Amino acid sequence: MTSSHRAGPGDDARWWATLSRDALEDEIRSNRRAERRLLVLTVLVSLAVTAVALLLHGGVS
């Protein structure tokens, strides 16, 4: 934590900033799904761009 967000007396910043084990596992699963979707989307866009480039160029010689 930065000094301006450091926990002081009566401050519950550490409590709300800490994930329980179940919440942490959910966050990891959620991030994994998001990363997988991003990877699939990137592959699909790259395939589409490649196909358009090949069509416009006239194919591979």
C-alpha positions as CSV (number, residue, x, y, z in Angstrom):
1,M,0.0,0.0,0.0
2,T,1.1,3.5,-0.6
3,S,1.7,5.7,2.4
4,S,-1.5,7.7,1.8
5,H,-3.5,4.4,1.9
6,R,-1.7,2.8,4.8
7,A,-3.9,1.4,7.5
8,G,-4.2,3.6,10.6
9,P,-6.0,3.1,13.9
10,G,-9.6,2.1,13.2
11,D,-9.0,1.9,9.4
12,D,-10.3,-1.3,7.8
13,A,-8.4,-0.9,4.6
14,R,-6.6,-4.2,5.1
15,W,-9.8,-6.0,5.8
16,W,-11.6,-4.9,2.6
17,A,-8.4,-5.2,0.4
18,T,-7.8,-8.8,1.4
19,L,-9.6,-11.6,-0.5
20,S,-10.8,-14.7,1.2
21,R,-9.6,-18.0,-0.2
22,D,-12.9,-18.6,-2.0
23,A,-13.0,-15.1,-3.4
24,L,-9.4,-15.4,-4.6
25,E,-10.1,-18.7,-6.4
26,D,-13.1,-17.0,-8.0
27,E,-11.0,-14.1,-9.1
28,I,-8.4,-16.4,-10.6
29,R,-11.0,-18.4,-12.5
30,S,-12.6,-15.2,-13.8
31,N,-9.3,-13.9,-14.9
32,R,-8.5,-17.2,-16.6
33,R,-11.8,-17.1,-18.5
34,A,-11.2,-13.4,-19.6
35,E,-7.7,-14.2,-20.7
36,R,-8.9,-17.2,-22.7
37,R,-11.6,-15.1,-24.4
38,L,-9.0,-12.4,-25.2
39,L,-6.7,-15.1,-26.7
40,V,-9.5,-16.6,-28.9
41,L,-10.6,-13.1,-30.0
42,T,-7.0,-12.2,-30.9
43,V,-6.6,-15.4,-32.9
44,L,-9.9,-14.8,-34.8
45,V,-9.0,-11.2,-35.6
46,S,-5.6,-12.3,-36.8
47,L,-7.1,-15.0,-39.0
48,A,-9.6,-12.6,-40.5
49,V,-6.9,-10.0,-41.2
50,T,-4.7,-12.7,-42.8
51,A,-7.6,-13.9,-45.0
52,V,-8.5,-10.4,-46.1
53,A,-4.8,-9.7,-46.9
54,L,-4.5,-12.9,-48.9
55,L,-7.7,-12.2,-50.8
56,L,-6.7,-8.7,-51.6
57,H,-3.2,-9.7,-52.6
58,G,-4.4,-12.4,-54.9
59,G,-3.4,-15.4,-52.9
60,V,0.0,-17.0,-52.3
61,S,2.3,-17.3,-55.4
